Amino acid sequence: MREYLIKRVRTEPGSSANAEPASLQVDDDGVIQAADDAAEALFGYGILEMQGLPMQELVASREDNPLMPPLNDALEQGQSALITVRHASGYFFSINLRRSTSDATASTDEAMRIRPRQATPLDTRVFRLAEQSGGLGIWELDPDFNRLHWSEGLYHLLDLPPGNQLDPEHVLFYFQEHQSQVRRAILQCLRQGEPFSMEVPVLTANQNHRWLRLTGRSLDDSGKRRLIAGSAVDITARRADAHSAQVWKYRTESVLAASNDLIVIMNPELEIVAVNQAYNDAFQAAFGVMPNVGDQLTDLLADYPEERRLYARLWERAMSQEGFCIEMPLAQSEEQQTVYEIQFNRIFSPGGELLGAAQVARDKRVSQLDGEDHVHYLNRHDPLTGLLNRREILQRLHRALSLQREAGTPHALVHLDLDGFSTLNARFGSGGCDRYLRELSSMMSGRLRQRDAIARVASDQFVIILDNCGTEEAVKVCHSLRDAVSAFGFEWRGDTIQTTVSAGLLPLHLVSDESPEQCLTLAADLCETAKATGPSSLNLYRTGAEGGDETATREDLAQLMYAITTDAIELHFQALRPIASATWGDHVEVLARLYREPDDQGRRAEELWRPASFMPLAERFDLGYALDRRVIARALAWLEENPLMQPRLKMISFNLSASSLLDTSFADEVAHQIEASSFEATSFCFEIREAHACRYPDEARRSAEALRAAGCRIALDAAGVSGRTHNLIGDLGVSIVKLDESLVHDLADNPLQVIMVEAIHRMALLCEAVTVAPFIEDDATLRKVRELGLHFGQGYRLTSPELLDQLAPPSRPGSRGGFFRARN
């Protein structure tokens, strides 16, 4: 795009040499795209007529065309040229022409000037843009010729197709019950010349309700011609905002009127924004003047200098810092004044702008009116959150233990401790954290049953008694509360207060002989141990050899955390061998062995930690899902390092812990990893224990569906001991049924076990599932399994566990794959 600045060359005396140059904008094809007002006067064209006009039609000859060489070259170098051009009326005249210097090196004055439009016609595109962005339209009534003209914007306001033919009566129809008002205003403007402006509702052609500001005025031309013109502007959004503000005003007034506390809200200039009747009455009684919205507090207290200075300091403090509370009477000058507990809090907009502050004053005598009931309530409840306090929860725990001993009703005790709460307190202050604790307490109470009891026993610690709740259900409740607390966020001063919680779970039927204080201490110890494993952890109490003492448990837990966090895991595999018929390819189960942390001299125990020892601990402290993630990720990485395994590997299976089933994100994460693998998804199998599937049926079904959707196979592990095997095979959509160890041991000598194994095998065949007999340790068991027709066997009689590296095919003659082991 080129811009040319043009001045006419005049030889007549008195012609101005300092006249503003005309401007033409010409594209690369030589077509005029824009011309200013001076160009109209110079060439005799209107602006709309010059747009699209070829430049060659303005010049006298080809040599005068600024787009042609050598004239173009001279102009490009910044020179000016004298050329001859043609006026719209046909005569020729000379102009001085040069290229505009409005580029990066030009000054602002040279690059752009603001000029009035004067009487030039407005570009229809600019007019349409103005109507669309402003939500308006214009109208013109010519009564002499009985014509009514609309702009396109007015058609859009009434949802009508532009150009639609309408008569005035039809137009008035859209104003519904305001037709007579609009007609009267137009007639008065026509007859008496009175301008009008009104806000009226309309019902558009599409049955949309809108509010318009309709204006009109007479444009009489010295009595020669009468015209009435005006505009219609869409003010629907403004009316809606005003209505919303009015609704909130009424709601605020209703809330203020419903409280007996003295409530007033001030803006930063100490003008009253809102006030309730209780404050009005008390203020008038103290100072003899009635406060109203819009009054200045300092003006109201003009006759009370001490109170004026005191309240000015209090409100200045309220506007500049966090909320605070004081006790004082409203007026200081008289004795026997009522003492109020006055709370000040700042008010901010969503963008963080200070809007003002609120004051809530409560008569301190109110608390004394409740008498013994109020004292009894305070003795039983936490004053900050309204939850039960430690004394009351101990009494209810005593009743729960008594009921447990007498009727055998199962109860559970949960101790919750917020993770990292001291950091939150240092960051957000006591005001923000107190509000967070109140909201969090309300949320947790809402997720419990009415018969359950929850108490706050320390600043960031809670205790819950789950009434008539078994261990499995209590574990689900703990997981639900843990997820709810993690997802809960409290907005405070433009930031979010959010944390996690760790829990210790104590089934009371395991400790029914203990005192309430001992149970509470034990649950707190369980929670402390859970926190040692990391945030958002759960520790379930175990008895006897299964649980051990807490000191030994913490030592083992430290070893388990070391293995998980440092990836001190060694992967093994044990093959599944075909029994009924020969099958080509490798079918293996991945097994994990853990290294213990080295001693002070750096020596590591030679014996690896086996699953039978560490898995109960991992399940107890909800770490099974973390261990499963590590094992699966390591195995997938090993497979990618050994691509030659692809044709050989028919199945590689992994055991899933109960905590992996309870983790709602675990199955989806693993499914994504499988989809990203270069190995077929059907070669991956995940084993779900029958006991876990019976204990957590919904979670097991959800995990199985997610993994099957990714193309993986599901195995039912340790099947045949619950009596629900036939249901689980169908519910989980299993492809492999793996018998429980108890059904395989002594199978050759126990006819009852033979019948049970044969029944499970037949059920699996009906569901097109494959059966596996694990723990085959001798020839007699192997023969009996083969007689029954089971498909695969596993055990030391067939194969022993080996390092996963031994499974890799040789990469060259004499080699046995790459070296793959856990980090030490």
N, C-alpha and C positions, 0 to 999 in steps of 0.2 A: 504494500500500500504506500502510495506517494502522496504527499501533501504539498500543494503549490500555493504560494502567497503572491497575490496579483494586485497591482496598482495601475490605474488608467493613466496614460500619458496625455496630459492636457497642455495645449499651447496657449489657451486663452488667458489673458491677464486676470489675476484675482483667484485663479484656481488654487486649491489647497494642496501643498506638497506633503503635508503631514497627516493626510487622511489615513484611517486604518485600512490595511490591506484586506482584500477579500481572500477567502480560503476555499480551495477545492481539494477533495480527496479522491484520488484516482487509483484503481487497482492495476495489477500487472497486465490486464487485458485491455487497458485504456478506457475503462468504463467508469463514469463518475459515480461514486458511492455516497458522497455527502457534499453539501455546499452550505455556507453560512449565509446570514442575512445580507452581508455586503455583496455577495455574489449575485443575489437576486436583483439588487439595484443595478449592478454592473452589466449583467447579461440580459436582463429582462425576462428571466424565467422564474417560476416559482420553485421552491425547494423540492417539492415532490415531483415537479416536471424534470428537474435536472438529474435526479437520481435515476441511474440506468442509461443516461445519455452518453453516447460515445464521445470521447474528447475530440475526435477528428471533425465532428460536426460544429464545434465551436471555433476552430481555427480556419484561417483563410486558405491555407495551402499545406501541402505535405511538409514543406520546409519550416512551417510555423508550429508543427506538432512537437511538443516537448518530449514525447516518448521516442522520437526518431533521432538517430545520429545525424550529424554531429552535435545537434542541439542538446540532446540528452546527456552527452559526455560533458559538455560545458556546465550544465546544471548540476551534475553529480560532483563536480569539482568546487561547487559553491559559488559559481558565477551567476550573474543575472542575465536575462536576455530580453530583447525588445522584439515582440511578435505582433502580428495582426490577427484580430479575432472578429467573429461575426456576432452582431447583436441579434436578439430574438426577432426584432422587427425587420432585419435584413441588411442594415448598414454595417460598415466595417469601421473599426477603430483600433488604436494601438494600446498595448499594455506592457508593463514591465513585469516580468515573471521570474521567480526564483524558487528553489526548493526550500521547504521549511527545515529549520535546524532543531526541531523538537525531538532530539534523540538523547542519548545518555550524557552527551557533553553539553547540551543546551541548558540554559538557566531556566528556572521555574517560570519567570515572566515571559520568556520567549516560547516555552513549550505549551503553555495553556493560558487562555484568558477567559474570563466569565463575561458573557454578553447577554443582554436581554433578548427575548424572542421577538419582541415588538409585535407586529401584526401578521407575522408569517404563520401559515397553517401548521398545526401540530401533527407530527407523524402519527398515523393511526396505531402503529405498533407501540409507540410510547404511551398513547392514550389508553390502549388496551391494558398495557402493563400497569399503569397507574390504577385503573379500575380493579384489576385482579388483586394487586397487593393491598389496596386500601379497602377492598370489599364495598365498593360503591358503584353507583350508576347515576346518570344525569337525565333529566327530562325537560322538555320544552313544549309549551302550549301556545298555539297561535289561534286565538279566538276569532280573528277576522276570517281566516280560511278554514276554521274548524279542524285544525290538524294538531295531533299530539305525537311528538317524536321522543323516542327512547334511545339511550345508548345500549350497547351490548351488555354492559355490566348490570343494568336494571333487569334485563331478561334473565340473567344468571341468578340474581337475587330471588326471583320468583320461580326459579326452576323451569323456565320456559325456553323453548328453542328460539335462538335469535332470529328476528325477522317475522315471528308469528303475528298474524293480523288479529288485533284486539280492538274492541270498542271501549270507551271510558267506563261504561257500566260494568263490563266484564272485569276491568281492572279493579274497580272498587270492591268487587266480590271478594278479592283476596284479603281485604281488610276486615272482613267478617262484621262484628258488631260495631266497629269503628268507622263504618262507611260514611255515616252522616257527619261525623267529626271531620273527616278528610274533605268531604264535599264542601262543607261550610267554610273551611279554611281557604280552599282554592277560590270559592266565589267571593269571599271578602277581599282576597288579594287582587282578584280581577276587577272588582267594582270599586274598591276603596284604596287599592294599592298597599294594603297592609301585609308586610312580610310575615311568614309563619315558620315555626319550627316545633315539631312534636315527635314524641317517641310512641310508636304504635306497633302492636303485634300483627303479623300476617300469617296466613296459612298458605303455603306455596302450592304449586301444581302437584308436587310430589308428596303433599301432606306433611311437610316439614314446618315446624313452628319457628319463626324468626321474629326478632325485634329490629325495626328500622327507625332511624332518625330521619324523618321526612321534612325537608325545608323547601321554601319557595319564596320568590319575590318578583315584583313587577319590573320589567325592563322597558318601560315606555320611552320611546325615542321622540321627545319633545312633542308628544301628542300625535305624531305621524303614524305610529304603529304600536299596538299593544302586544307585548309578549310576557309570558310568565314562565320562568325557568327555575329549576331547583335541583336538588340532589336527594338521593336515598342512600344511607350508609348503614351497613350491617353492624348492629351493636349487640348482637346476641351474646357473644362471649363476655362483653363487659357487663351486661345485665345478669348473666349467670354468675360471674364473680361477685357482683354486688349482692345477689340473692344468697350465695353461699356465705358471704361475710355476714349477712343479716341473720342467717340461720345459726351460724356459730355464735353470733352475739346473743341470740335468744337462749341457745344452749348454755353458754357461759353464765348468763344471768340466772338461768334456772338452777344450775349447779351451785352458784354462789348463794342463791336464796334458800337452798335446801340445807345449808350448813349453819350451825349456830356459832361457829368460830368467826372471828373478825378477820375478813379477807379484803385486801386491797392490792391492786397492781399499779405500779408507777412506771412511766417511761424514764429514760435517762435524764430528762429535763425536770423530773419530779412533778409531772402532770398526772392526774389520776386517769387511768385507762379503764379500770373496772373496779367496782366496789359493791359489797353486799349490804343488805339492810342492817345486819348485826353491827357492822363497823360504823355505819351512819349513826345508829342510835347511841353507840358507846362514845363516838367522837363528839357528837352533839352534847351528850351529857357531861363530857369532860371539858369541852372548850366553848360550848354555847354556839356553835356554827355547824351547819349541815354540809358535809362534803358532797360534791357531785362530780360526775365524769367531766374532765376538762379543767377542773380547778387546779391551781398551783398550791402545793402543800405549804410553801413558805408564805403565801398570801393568806391561807387559812389560819396560820399560826402567827400572824403579824402582831397580835396582842400578847403573845406568850414567847418572849425572846429566849428563855432558857430551853423550852421544848423545841422551838424552831432550830436552835443550834444543835441540840441533841439529835433530833430526827434527821437533820441535814447530814450529820456525821454518820449516823446509822445507815441511811440510804446510800450515801457515797461508798461506804464499806460494802454494802450489799451489791452495788453495781460493779465492784472491782475485785471481788474474791468469791471463793466458794461459799455455799450456804453455811449459816451459823445460827445459833439459838441463844436468846437472852431471856431473862425474867425481869420484868419491870411493870409498873402501872403506866397507863396511857399518859397521865399528867403527873408532874412532879410537885406541883404547888400546893396540893391539898393532901391532908392526911386521910387515912381510912380508905384509900383508893384500892380498887381491885387489882391484884397482881396477875399479869398475864405471862404465859410462856409463848414468846414470839419467835417464829422461825422465818428467816429471810432466805430466799433462793433466787438466783439470776435466771433470766429467760433469754434464750438465744433462738435465732432463726435457723432453718436448715443449713444456711450458708455460713453460720458462725457469727452473724451480726448480733450485737447486744441489743435486745429489744426493750429491756427493762428488768424489773425484779418484782417478786411477789412477797407479801407479808401475810402470814397466817398466825393469828394470836388466839390462844385458848386460855380460858379462865382456869387457873390452877385449882379452884375449888371443885371443879367437875369431878376430878379423880377421887375427891373425898366423899362425893355423894353416893358412890357405888358401895361404900362400906366394906363389909366382910367379903362379899362376892368379888369385888375388884382385887382385894388383897389375895384372895384364894387363887384368882386367875394369874396374878403376877408370880405367885409361888410355883405355879405349874408350867409356865410358858416362858420362852425366850423373848425378851422385850424387843429385840431388833426384827426378828423374822416372824414372830407369832407361833413358831413351832413349839413342841414340847421341850422342856429343859432336861438336864441330866437327872434331877431328882425324880421327875415324873416318869421318865423312861425306865429308870431302875425299878420303880413300883410296878409298871406294866410288865417288865421283864420277869419280875418275881411271880406275877400271876401267870404268865405264859409258861414258865418252868413248872409251876404247880400243876397246871392243866396238862402239860406234857407227861408228868409222872403219873397223874391220876387216870387220864383218859387215853393217853398215847397219841394225842393230836399233834401232828408235826408242825413245828414252827421253825423259823430261820431268823438269825440275827446278822445284820449287814452293817459294817462300819465303813463309812465313806470319808475320804480325805482328798480335798482339792489339790491338784498338782500345781506347784509354783505360785501359790496364792500370795506369798510374801512379796514376790516380784510385782504382782499386780497392785498390791497395796502401796508399794513404793512409787509405782508409776502413775496410778490414778488417784491416790489419796483415799482417806477413810470415807469421804463422802461418796465417791463413785463406787467403791467396793461394798459399802453398806447397802446402797441401792441394788447393786448386782446380787448380793446375798439374798435380799428380800425377794427379788424377781425369780432367782434360781430356786429358792425354797418353795415359792408358789408353784413353779413349773413341776418340781419333783413331787409335791403333794398331789398335784392333779394327775400324775401318772400312777399313783398307788390306789389301792382299794380303800374304801372308807373304814374298813375294820383294821387296816394296817396302821402302824404308829411310826411317826418320824420325829426325831428330835435333833436339835443343834446342841452338841456337847462341848464344842470349842469354837474358836473363831472361824476355822475352815473345815470343821469335822462334823459329820452327821451320823446318826445311828437310826436304823430302821428295823422294826420288828415285823416280819411277814407272817401274818396269822394264817394258820392252817395251810401251810405251803411246804411241799416236799423239796428235796434237794434239787432235783432236775428243774422244777419250775422256778425255784429261787435263783438258779444260775441264769435262766432266761431273763428274769426280772433285773438281775445285776447287769447283764449285757444291754438290756433295753435302757436302763438308767445311764449306763456309761455312754452309750451312743447319744442319748438325749442331752446329756451335759456337754459332750464334745460339740454338738451342733448348736447349742444355745449361745447366743451372743446378746449382750446388752449394750445399746447405744448410749454413749456418754460423752458429751462435749465434742461431737464430731468424730469420735473414735469408738472402737468396739472392745468391750471387756469380754474375754472368752478364755476358757481353760479346759482341762480334762480332769478326770477323777479316777482314783484308784480305790479298790474295795477289798475288804476281807469278809468272807462269807462263812458263818458258823451255823451249821444245822444243829438246832438245840437238842434233838433226840440223841445226839452223840455225846452231849455233856450235861445231861439232865440232872446229875448229882452235884453240879457245881453251883455256887452262889451267883446271884446277878452281877455282883462286882467282878467276880472271876471271869464270867462270860464276857462282860464288857471289855475287860483287860485282854482276854484272849483274842477277841475280834479285832481289837486295836493292834495287837501284835501281828495278826494275819495281814492287816492292811499295811502295816509298816514294812513287812516282808514283800508284799506286792509292790510297794513303791520302789523297792530296791531293784526290781526288774525293769523299771522304766515307767513313764506315765501311762495312764489308762489301762492298768493291769488289774487282774482279779486273782485272789488267793483263796482257794477252797480248803476248808479244814478236813484233814484225814485223821483216822484213829490208828492207834497201834503201830505195827511195823510199816503200814502204808503211809502214815503221816510222820512218825518219828518226832523227836523234839525239835523245837524251832531253831536251836543253834546249829544242829547238824543239817537241818533243812536249808538254812541260809548258806552254809558252806557249799552244799551241793548245788544250790541255786546260783551261787557265784561261778561255779565251774560251768554250769549250763549257759549262763549269760556270756562267759568268755568264749565258749565254742560258737555261739550264735553270732556274737558281734565281731569276732576275728575270723570267722569262717573256718574254724578248726574242725572240719568235717572230712571224713574219708569215705568215699562212695564205694560200695561193694555191690555185687549182684549175685543172685541165685537163679539158675535156669529152671524152667518148667519143661519136663520131658513128656512127649506124647506116650500114651499107654495103649489106647485102643487101636491106633493105627499110626503109621509113620507120617510125619508132617515136616516139611522142609522149612528152614528158617529158625531164627532165634526168638524164643519167648522167655523173657527175663523179668525178674522183680528187683527193683533198686532198693538197697538196704543202706542205712547210714550208721557210721561208727564215729564217735566223737573223741577228740584228744582232750586230755585234761591240761589245765594251766601248769606250766613248768614251775618248779620250786625256785627258791632264792638263788640256787646255783645254776639255774637254767636247765635242770634235768627234768625230763618228761617221763611220766609213767609209761611202761612198755605196753601194758594191757589197755586196749581201747574200751571206751564206754559203750555198752551195747544198749539197744532200744528198750529191753526189758527193765533196765535200771533208770534210764533218763526220761522215757516217755511218760510214766506216771507223774514225774515232777513237772514236765512240760505241760501236761494236761491240767495239772492242779493250778499252775500259775498262768494259764492261758497263753502259753508260749508255743503251743504246737503249730499254730499257723505260721509263725515266724520261721520255725525249723522246716516246715513243709516248703515254704517259699524258697529257702536256701537250697534244699535238696533238689527241687524241681529245676530251679535256675541253673544249678551246677550241671545237672544231667543234660539239660538242653544244650548248654554251652559245649559239653563234651561231644554230644552228637554232631554239632556243627563243625567241630574240629576233626571229625571222622566221617566224612561224607560217604566213604565206601561201605558204611553200615546200612545204607538205604535199601539195597536189594535183599540183604540178609535179615534185617530187623522186622519181625512180624508183630511183636508186641513188647512194650516196655511199660511196666506197671509201677505205680506209686501208692503208698498207703497214706490216707488222709486222716488227720487227727480230728477230734471232736471240735476243737476250737476253730479249725479251718471251715467246718460246716457252719459254725455259728457266725463266722465273719462274712458279712453280706457281700463284701467286695472280692473275696478270695477267688471264688470260682470264675468270675468274669475276668480277673487279672490273668489267671492261668490260661483261660480260653484265648485271650489275646496273644499270649506268648506262644501257644500252640499254633495259632493261625500264622504267626510270623516265622515259624520253623520251616525248614526245607524238607522235613520228613512228613510223610502222610499222617494226617490227624488220626486215622483209624489205627495207627500203630501205638497210640498212647492209651493207657488204661489207668483208671483211678479206682482204688479199692476203698469202699465204705464199709466199716464194720457193722454187722447186723445189730449189735447192742447200741451203737450210736444212732442208727437209723430208727430204732424203736424209741429211743429216748428223745430224739429231736426229729420227728418225722417231716415236719414242714421244711426245716432247714436242709435236711438231706435231700428231699425232693427238689428243692430249688437249686441246690448245687449240682445234682445229677442232670437236671434239665439244661443248665447253662453249659455243662461240659459236653453233653450229647449234642447240643446245638452246634458246638464247634467241631463235631465229627469224632469225638473221643468215645472210647468204650468205658462202661461202668461195670465194676466187679463187686459182688456182695461178699465181703470177707467174714470169716468166722460164722458161716451160716449153719442153721439147724438147731440152735439151742433156745431160741425164743418162742418157737411155736408160730411165728408169723412170717416164716420164710416165703411161703407161697404168696402172701400179699406183697411183700417187699420186692420180689422178683418182678412183678408187674408194675408196682408203683414207681420204682426207680428205673425201669427199663434196662435191667442189667443184661449184659452179654456173657458174663462169666460168674459162676457160682462156686465159691471157694469154701470148702467145708471147714467147720471148726475143729481145732486140734483134738478136743475130747471125743469126737466121733471117729477119728482115725486111729488113735492109740487103742491097742487091743482089739482092732476090728476083726482080726482073724479068729478071735476066741469069744466074741460076744455077738450072739445071733440078733439081739435087740438092736445093736448098733448097725448091723448089716441091713435090717429092715428099714431103719431110718435113713441110712445113706442111699439105699435103693429108691426110697420114696422121693428124696430130694433130687436124685438124678433124673427120675421120670418127670418130675415137675419142671426141671430145667429143660429137658428135651421138648416138652410141650411148648415152652416159651422160646425155643430155638436158642437156648443158652448153652455154653460149654461148662463142664464141671471140672474142678481141680481138687485133688486130694493132697493137702500139704502134710508135712511132718511124717513122711514115709521113712522109717528108720530100719526096717528089716525086710527080709524076703517074703515072710508070711503075709505081711500087710500089703506088699506090692502085688502078690498073687491074688489076694482077695479083691483089691481095687481093680485089677485087670479083669477078674471074673465079673464084677459088677458093671463093667463097660464104661467106667469114667474116662474122660478124654485125656487129662493131663495129671501128672504127679509131680510132687516137689518134696525134697527132703534129703538128708545126708545119705540115704541109700542110693539115691540117683545122682545128685551133685552136691558139692559143698559150696558155700559162698566164696567168691573170689573178688579181687580188686576189679573195678570197672574197666581199668586199662587193659586187663587180660581179654576183654571181650572184643577189642578192636581187631579188625583183620590186618594181616601184615601189609605194610606199605611197600615193601620190597622183599625179595627172597632173604630169609633168615631174620627178618625183623618182626616185632610183635606190636606194631602201632606206636603211638606217642605216649609220653609219660604224663599222667594226670593225677594229681593228688592235692589234698587240702593244704591251705596255708598253715604253717606251724607258728 
